[in-house]
């Protein structure tokens, strides 16, 4: 067996800088139904073509009146008006309110001609064809004016905003059945290795199930990408070349496995042959044998095969790159400061991302090994241990980044 040990590694900050220089925001747009627009990034400003609401409307149930008719009305000395009609939401007014008359009106219904105020129903009493008023109202009281929410010509939403529930509501208010958004980056996910087995099939001797395909796809979906799983490639140069051919229709390629220094870790050689390797090896733990380069003008990650290493570096390196491509704002994970529950040791010269659970206000060490998915699945987040720190004592205040 021929091993090819790392001769040098770069820092995590250098890795971030190289990746940022190698990825660009997606430049294609598409129109999607409003029902599917949550989480998408708006590609164009949205300018109102009409007022919202498009008419003056009642802001409560009551009676549309001429405000002057209510002057001086009290519980002891009411004012009596003739009831000449009723209006519900969706109705078109066909009567005109004149002095001495009123129209019963529902919340949201259009204000009839002649009326300039609404008196709430609780301050009235209907008596046959008349209505007695027990309080006065001023002009425009209890009326929601036309264009109060959105005025024609307003820029309601701007390009680059992420569509959440309220912004989708604003589009709906304007009658937009679709939204023009930036296309999600298409991400090819490829596991490599003779030992990888498909889920649902019995394991042959020496095999393990494919974990990374599913953890990476989940990360991609959560951060604005559209993942496509490519058939697992065996550890041969020919198989990897074929796999790359299958990936070239995508915006971003993510390999897992084959990026280390063993005889069958061939991703490095294949990418060098067909593209450019911009770094191979980061001074981090877990995830040292991580690769980044370019293939056919598109960025490519070579992630470690061990599940914890792969997922950890997906959080640390892939997420910022993917969100930049998807035109999403930078991720802002929640962070908590708390004491460390037990002593943790670290390797000198490597920036460590150490998984922890949050229990009773303490950060409890959860890391087992890079090959154990439960190092992360049983954790709530991670702490960072600097390259020059080899021991973090119990009780030390640490910052937990939640994932």
Number of C-alpha atoms within 10 A of each C-alpha: 5 8 11 10 9 13 6 10 18 15 15 18 11 13 21 16 10 15 22 16 9 17 21 16 15 17 13 11 15 13 15 16 12 17 11 11 21 15 16 23 26 24 22 16 14 20 17 20 14 14 19 19 19 16 16 20 24 30 19 18 19 21 28 32 29 24 19 15 19 23 15 14 18 14 12 7 12 20 19 21 20 19 22 15 18 18 23 16 13 9 10 12 16 10 15 16 21 15 15 15 22 30 25 21 28 22 19 20 22 27 28 23 13 16 21 21 24 30 29 23 17 11 17 19 14 15 11 8 10 15 22 20 28 20 20 17 22 15 14 16 15 21 21 21 19 16 15 13 13 21 18 14 12 13 13 16 19 14 14 17 19 21 21 13 11 10 16 21 14 19 20 15 15 18 11 14 12 17 24 20 22 25 23 25 24 22 25 24 26 25 25 29 19 15 15 20 18 14 11 7 8 11 14 10 7 9 14 15 15 19 21 26 24 13 16 26 19 14 18 24 13 13 22 23 23 19 24 17 16 18 14 22 22 18 19 16 16 11 14 21 17 11 20 20 10 14 22 15 14 17 21 25 24 24 29 27 26 25 26 26 17 13 12 19 20 19 25 20 13 18 21 14 12 13 17 18 21 16 20 21 22 23 22 24 22 25 26 24 25 29 25 24 23 20 19 12 14 17 23 28 24 26 32 27 26 19 28 27 28 29 26 22 21 22 15 13 20 24 20 21 24 28 22 21 24 24 25 20 14 13 12 7 11 10 14 16 14 17 17 24 21 14 13 16 13 19 16 15 15 23 22 23 23 24 28 25 23 20 10 9 13 21 30 22 20 20 21 14 15 21 15 14 20 16 21 25 13 13 20 18 24 27 21 15 23 16 17 12 15 16 13 16 14 15 14 14 15 18 17 26 19 17 13
